[in-house]
């Protein structure tokens, strides 16, 4: 069992011992640290915080603990109940709140949960702010409110509908254009809140929806990370139903993957490529993704006359680079679309609407669309961390080995070769080293990943 404390929040497995897992005591401590930090950061006594959660089994328990802790600090809470990460993000500024907390472990399996922390703009905290909260949690120096100063709780379950209205009102989304096409789409909501939000959005756009695992029970029917090896059911269903395509989201609905009409993966990496293709075709501008994302976004951006920049992995890093470069769309290669006209957060609802607009205007099939993009293939592998592994030493050793090449060390080690690349980094959310590679064929990408793993084992003495 595991507890991971990082600048982006606290993530852990439910049950077990305190300080080693996400127990009720750990949950209260970190909620109190966030509330204490927020009071100092906002510079005022009376605060408001928006709370929402995905449908995982521990969600209600964790939410009750977090809400009660904030109330105990004298903070008013707007409780969205079952929600999505991007829904909470847009709710924070709409509520004129001082911050927000999303209770979700994103793509992690059901035994995990997490507190993901937002500022007053509905954006993730930066490194300095996150470090301050970790320090406050370690010191456990909290000043709770007296009885007359306790916070209040207001429930508002309308925000998924409000979120959908915000998407429909985007300047590049025309619901009538989409309705004319009579699309038929299969949706895998992994029995979480995507099963509420995505079908609702599609029906507003006149799309015929075939629901698969859209009951928000929290009993995930498969590993919730939207990777090919977990998605056999929807791939089969798209073909059986003769659907135009399939949509898969993770439990908190900030990652988006498509299944082509032939039952093949469109590719998480190409979710952002396709949405950027549509947006850049309408509005000239720049793009940003992280170092682990496909070169295809760079190619599409340059085709439309824009410039592309790579950021360190992590949504907060991508957002910072997007703001610095005035990017009009960006995100991460895991299917995360960030569209600033809506908000600076990964949003599967926004991505779905932009993709539907692209398909409505281009015509043809999703498989044909995928074939029209530059062909790159990725391999995503990992090495489980053990106490004896010196991660920093391993990364330093790899950087030294390839020091004469095109190398970046702003986030782990990325080595660019003429025909492919490899990115090595320690995960912020799991006890693993991630090994991402990309090449012109799947075999080449897999072979590169395997050879790099062997080099890491040699450096580590394994």
Protein Blocks (a to p, Z undefined) as FASTA:
>chain_A
ZZdddfkbccddeehjehkaccfklmmmmmmmmmmmmmmmnopabdcddddddfbfklmm
mmmmmmmmmmmnopacddekjadfklmmmmmmmnopabdcdddehjacfkbccdddddfk
opacdfklmmmmmmmmmnopacdddfklcccddddfklmmmmmmmmmmpmkbcfklmmmn
opacdddehhpaklmmmmmmmmmnopacddehiacnhpafbdfbfcfklmmmmmmmmmmn
opabdcdddfkopaccdddfkopafbjklmmmmmmmmmmmmogcdddddfkbcfklmmmm
mmnopacddddedjklmmmmmmmnopabdcdfeopacdfklogcddfklmmmmmmmmmmm
ngpafklmmmmpccdddddddddddfklcfklmmmmmmmmmmmmccdfkgojadddfkbc
cdddddfkbccdddddddfbfklmmmmmmmmmmmmmmmnoZZ
